[in-house]
Amino acid sequence: MAAAMAAVFLAVGPSSAAGPVSSTHPGPLGIGDPLFPELGNPGYDVTAYDIAFDYRRQDRPLDAVTTIDAHTTAPLRTVNLDFAQGVVDSVRVDGARARFVTAGEDLVVTPSAPLRKGAAFRVTVHHTSDPRGDTSGGWVRTGDGLVMANQANAAHRVFPCNDHPADKARFTFRITAPKSLTVVAGGLPGLRVRKGSRTIWTYHLAHPMATELAQISIGRSAVPRRTGPHGLPVRDVVPAADRARLEKWLARTPGQLAWMEKKAGRYPFENYGVLIAHATTGFELETQTLSLFERDLFTSEELPRWYIESIMVHELAHQWFGDSVSPRRWSDLWLNEGHATWYEALYADERGKASLERRMRKAYEQSDAWRAEGGPPAAPKPADSGQQIGIFRPVVYDGSALVLYALRQRIGRAAFDRLEREWVLRHRDGVASTADFIRLASQVAGRDLSGFLRPWLYGEKTPPMPGHADWRPTAKESTKGAALPGARAGRHAVRYAVPWAVKPG
């Protein structure tokens, strides 16, 4: 759970005001995130979500009940929740019926009595959750059901919430579905109850989670199970018809877990698994304890095996960097993607398949163009209107891994490795910022690194690379549409051209 939301950001425009809105003229609120000003809501912190879905068909809205436990950080006459793409039937606050209206993408709830500062309260919303409509995130329809893809700001298209990673909470999911289907969600399974032709499945996450990381899979699925390091439960979710075909990929996960633990310390959650969906998304996604992948990544035979494994490691690394330690605001995204890209590249390098130094030199050559197009790593430009995944630009992937490479060049491998392990240990189950990273890096190195890191993170131009005086940026007017070499558009795009590769297979 995050610190008080009202104190997280400076106000940015009228939508970020920390006080309650007028009950007669309600409006959308936000916590002033520079990239998503109306995302999140001030005045309270969520401690837990209990979300029940009733699924019948993928082309029909699901009936749902979302129960939110929270406590106030300021006196509130109204409580704003982020919610869109569903119909609200009723709202109760602490068991009493409450008035509600919609304002933009907010659900504004007026309790029967104002809430005092420091009060615990419960909001229960009866609503629908609609998987139909546009493809801007939330539910994703698969060949035989649904999965979720909520990053960056789409969880509130699925359920009412405080939709910002700075307010993490514990989650319980209860999903009712036809008995012919398999339901898997993030976390550990609880009670499963058969009622006639339908089954109620329950899952609970043992650690706090950001709303954007929620995952539920509903479909005709197989759930292979195996054991990871120190007895860690590993369960995967794949289309039942593809189980045998995908086994060679699933079998790689325990070894990848062991490799990541050597780099970043013990895996931070209760279980892990790979969710392979028969859907076209254009990206892979680090949903907590159950990373989402497109089926075609593993079946198209267009990419070398080592490269697919490195993409698996990318999403796995996010369980430490982005999931366990979440960004305080979206402009801290580089901490997620830079680290995941770093370990993706390091994994390929250590297996002799792709040179880390060659990849970083290629990134250095393009870094100035990436910064001009999307802003520096720690101060990215907002996405275009209606394109929330537009913040996932090359500068937050290889452009941010380049910052980590520069830092390792500056402080040495031993200090860098200590920093990585201390970062995830110190901020486990919490949120952290770029300033926190600079501060910890300085502590571990034993000297102030702000003068070194700030130009790398905030500069319009890429600083000189320590140890590589001959590296030069390449003059290039624009990288728009190019992303990384050979990339498809979208988050965590699968990169089909790998010019830094040492071996082709």
N, C-alpha and C positions, 0 to 999 in steps of 0.2 A: 504494500500500500504506500502511496506517495505521501509526501508532506502536504500541508494544507494547500489546496489548489489555488486559492485566492492569492497566495503569496509566491506562486511559482514564477510568474512572468510580470513584466511591466505592462501597463495598459497600452494597447495599440488600437486606437480608434474607439468609436462608441460601442462596438460589439463586445469589447473586452471588459466593460465595467463590472466591478466586483460586487456591487450591491444588487439586491433583488429588484426585479422589474415591477412595474405597476400591474396589479391584478386586473385593472380595467383596460389597460393598453399593453398587453404582454408582447415581448419581442425576443428574438434569439439572443443568447449570450455566448460568450466564449472566454477562454483564459488568456487570450492575447498571443497565441502561438504565431510567430511571424509568417509561417507558411500556411497555416490554417487558422485564421483569427477567430472563427466561430466554432471551432472544435473544442470539446470539453465544456465544463460548466463550473463557475465559481461557487463558493459558499459551503461545499460539503466534500467529503471523501467517502468513496464506496469501500466497504470492507468485504462484501460478498454478493455474488449473483447466484440465484437459483432459477434456471430457465427450463421451462417445459414446452416441448413442441409436439404437435400431433400431425404426423405426416401421412398423406394418403396417395397423392400423385405429385410428380414433379412440376406439373403445369397448373397446380392449384395452390392458393395460399394455405399455409399451415396455421391452424389455431395454436395460440401460444399464451403462456402466462410467464411473465418475468417478474421476479421478486428481488428487490434490491435492498440490502442492508447497508446503512451509511451513518455517518455522524456529521453534524454541522460544524463548520469552522467560522461561521458568522451567523447572526440572526437572519432567518429567512421567512418571508411571507409567501414566497413562491419557490418551487423547486423546478429547475429546468433540466430536462433529459434530452439527449440527442436521440432523435428517432425519425425515420422516413421510410417510405415504401411499405407501409402497413396501416391497418385501420384499428384505432383504439376503441374498445367497447366500454371499459370502465377503469377507474383508478381508485385505489384506496391508499391512505397513509395511516399507518399504525391501526389498520382495521376499519377506519372510518372512511366513508365515501368522500372523495375529493373532486372538486371541479378541475377541468382541464381544457386547454385549447392548444391548437398547433400554431406555431409562429416560425415561418421558414422551415428549417429542418429540426426544430426544437418542439418537444412536448412540454408545455408549461403547466405545472400542477400547482393548484392552490389548496393547501391543507385546510381543514376546518378551523384550525387555530395556528398562529405563527409558531415557528420552531425557534427555540432559543439556541444561542451559541453553545456548542459542546453537547448537544442532545443527540442521542442515538435514535434513529427512526427507520421505518420500513415502508417502502413503496411497492405496491403490487399492481401490475398493469396487465389487464386482459386485452389481447390484441391479436392481429394476424401478422404473419411474416410471409412476404410475397416473393417467391423466386422468379417471377416473371418480370418482364420489362427490360431495361437497358443492361449493358454489360459492364457497368462502372464499379463492380465489386459487390461483395455480399455473397449471397447464394450463387453457386455455379452449377448449372445443370450438366450432368454426366450422361453417359450412354444408358444408365439404368437408375439414376437417382440424383442425389445432390452432394456437393461438398461446399466448404466455405473458403472464400478468399477475401479477407476484410482489410488488407493493407492498402492504402494507409488510413483512409477515413471512411470505411464502409461498414464497420460493425453495426452502426446505427441504422443501416438498411435491413438488418436482420432482427435486432432486438433493441429496446430502449436501454440506454446506457450513458455513462460519462465517457465519451469516446475519444480518449486521449491516453497515450501510453504513460503519462506522468501519474495517472491514478490507477494503479494496479490493484487487483482484488482476487479473492478466491472464487472459483466457479464450480457449480454443480449443474450438470445437464441431465434432463429426463426426457427421453424421446420415445414416443409411441409410434409404431410403424407396423405394416403388415408382417406377419410371421415369416413370410417367404424372403424377407430382406434382412440384411445384417447392418447393424448400426454400431459405429465406433466413434468415440469422441476422444479428445485429449484427456490425459490423466488415466486413472485406474478405474476398472469396472466395479460397479456396485451391484445392487440387487437387480435381477432380471425377472420380470413377472409376465407370464403368459395369460392373456385374457381373450379366450375364444380364438378368433383369427388374427389377433394382434398381440404384439409384445411390447412391454415397456422396458426400455434400457436406461440404466443410470450410470453416469460417470462423474468422478470428482477429481479435480486437480489439487494436489497437496501443496502447491506453491502458488503465490500470487501471479496473476497473468494480466497483461495488457489486453484490452478488448480486441485489438487488431490481430491477436494471435490465436483467437478461438478457432476450433476446428471440430466439425461433425461430418462424418461420412455416412450416407444412407444409400444402399444399393445391394446388388447381388455380388457380394464380396467374399473372398477367402481371407482368413486372418492367420497367416503363418506366425509361429512363435519360436523364439530361440533365446539364448542367454548371452548377455554381454559381460563386460568386465565386472568383477566382484559380484556376480549373480544378478546383475541388472536385467530386469525383464525387457525383452525386445519383442514388440508385436508390430507386424506390418499389415497393411490393408491393400489388397489388390483385386482387380476384377477376377472373379472365380475362374473364368475361362482361360485366363493368362497365368495362373499360378505357377505351373511348371516352367513356362517360358521365362518368367521373371525371377525364378529362384536364384540364378547365378548372381544377380544384382543384389538381392536381399541378403544373401550370404556374406556380402562384404561389410555389412554394418558393424558387427562386433569388432572387427579389426580396425575399422575407422574410428569407432568409439575409443578403443585402446590408444590409437595414435593421438587423438585429440586430448585425451587425459594426460599424456606425457607432455603435451605442450601447454595446456591451460589448467590442469588440475582436474579433480574428480568431476564427473558429469553431474550437473546441478539439479536434476529432476528425478522423479520416481520411476519413469520408464521412458522408452524412446521407440520410434518406429517410422517407417516410410509409408506414406499414403500415395499410391499410384492411381490416378484417376483417368478414366477414359473421357477426357475433355480437352478442349483447346483453350488455353489461357494466354500463352505467350510468355509464361514465366514459371518459376518454381518458387515455393514460399515456405518460410520457416515457422509454420504454426506450431505452438508449444507442445512438445513431446510427440508430435505427429506431423512431420514435414510433408508438404504437398508437392507432388511431381506430376507432370504430364506423362501419360502412357507412351506417347510417341518418342519421348527422349530415349526410352529403353528399347523400343521395338523398330525404330526407323532404319537402324544400321547405317546411318549417315555419319556418325561420330565415332572416333576411336574409343576403345574401352577405358583407357586411362583418363580420358577427358570426362567421360560420364561420371566416373568415380570421383573426380575432383569437384564436379558440381554437387554430388552427394555430400562431400565434405564441406562445401560452402554452406549448405543448409544446416548440416550438423553443427558447424562452428557457431552458427547463430544461436543455438541453444544456450551457449555461454554469453555471446556478444549480441545483444538485442533482445533476447528472451529473459534470461536470468538477470542481466544488467540491461535495463531498457533506457531509451533516450529521454532526458528530461523535457526536451522539446524536439520538434521534427528537424530543426537545423542541426541537431546533434546526430543525425542519421549516419554521418560518416563513421561514427564509432561502431555502428552495426555493420555496414557494408564494407568499410575498409578492412575491418578485421576478418570478416568472412572471406573476402577476396584474398587477403593475405594468406590464410590457411589453405584455401583452395590452391593457390599458386605454390605454396611451400610443399604441399602434399605431392603435387606433380613433379616439383624439382627434386625432392628426396627420392623419388622413384625413377629418376633419370629420364623422365619423359618430356619435361619442358623446363627450360632454364629460368629460374627466378630472376637472375640478374638481367637476362635478355628481355624478359617481360617488363621489368621495371625500367630498363632503358627505353623500351618502346613507349611505355607510359610517360616517361619524362619528356620524350620528344613531342608528345601530344598534349601535355598537361596545360600549357598556356592556352591552347585552343579550347580545351575543355573548360577552363576557368572563364574564358571570355564568353562561352556559350551558356554555361550553367551556374557561374559563380564559383568562388573558392570552396574547398571541401566543407568547412564549418560555417559557411554563410551562403548556402545555395539559394538561387533565385526561386521564387514561387513558380508553381506549375501554371500552365495556361488554364483559363477557366474551363471547368468540366473535365480536366485531365489530371486527376489527383495523382496518378502514377508518374506524371511528368517530372516529379522531383527525383526519380530514380535515373539519374543521368550518369554518364561515364565518370564524371569527377567524383562521385561518391563510391564508385567501385575501384577500378585500378588507380584513379586519381588519388583516392584516399589510402589505398594500400601503399602507394608511393610515399606518403607521409610517414607511414610506419617503417618503411625501408630506410628512409632518411634518418629517422630516429635511431634505428638499430645501428646505422653507420656511425652516428654521432656518439652513442653511449656504449656501444659494444654489445655483443650477443648475450653475454651472461646477464648484464643489467637489464637488457630488453626482455629476456625470458622471465626474470624476476618480476618485472613490471606487469607483464601479461597475467601471470598467476595471481599477483597481489590485487590487480584490478578486479578480476571476477570474484575473488574471495571477499574483498572489502565491500563491494556493492551488490553482493548476491541477493536476489529477490527484491532488488530496489531499482531506483533510477539514478542516472548520473549524467553529468554534462561535460562539455569540452573543457571547461575550466577545471573540473574535478580531475580530468585526465592529465592536464598540464601540471596541476599541483602534485599529483602522485608521481608522475614521471620525474619531476624535479626532486622529490623526496628520495626516490629509489636511486637516482643518479648522483645524489649528494650535491647538486648545484642547481641554480635556477635556470630552467630551460625555456622560460616563457619567451625570452628574446629570440630563441631558435625556433620554437614551435609556432608562435603566432604568425610569422610570415608564411610558413608552410600551410597553415590552416586558414588564414584570412587574406593572404596577399593576392592581388590581381595577377601577379607574375610568379612563376615557380622559382624559388631560390636555388642557388648552386647546390649540387648534390655532394655531400661529404664523401671523399674518397674517389670521386669520379669527375675531376675537373674538366674532362674532355666531353662530358655529356652536354648537349645543346638542345633547346626546344626547336621544333620544326615550325617554320612560318606556315600558318594555315589559317584561312579566314574563318572557317566554320566547320563544326563537326555535326551540325544538325542532321538528324536522321542516321548518323553513322554509329552512334554509341561507341561500343568497343569494336575492334576490328571484326567485321563479319557479323555483327550482332543483329538479332531481331529486336523490334521495339518492345518495351515493357520491362517490368521488374525482373531482376535476376535472369536476364535474357540468356538463352542458350547461344553461345558464340560458335558459329560454324567455321570461321576462319581463325586459325591460331598461329600467327606468323612467328611467335616466340617459341614454338615447339622445337624440341631437339629431334624427336623421332616422329614419324608419321603415324605410327600405330601403337 
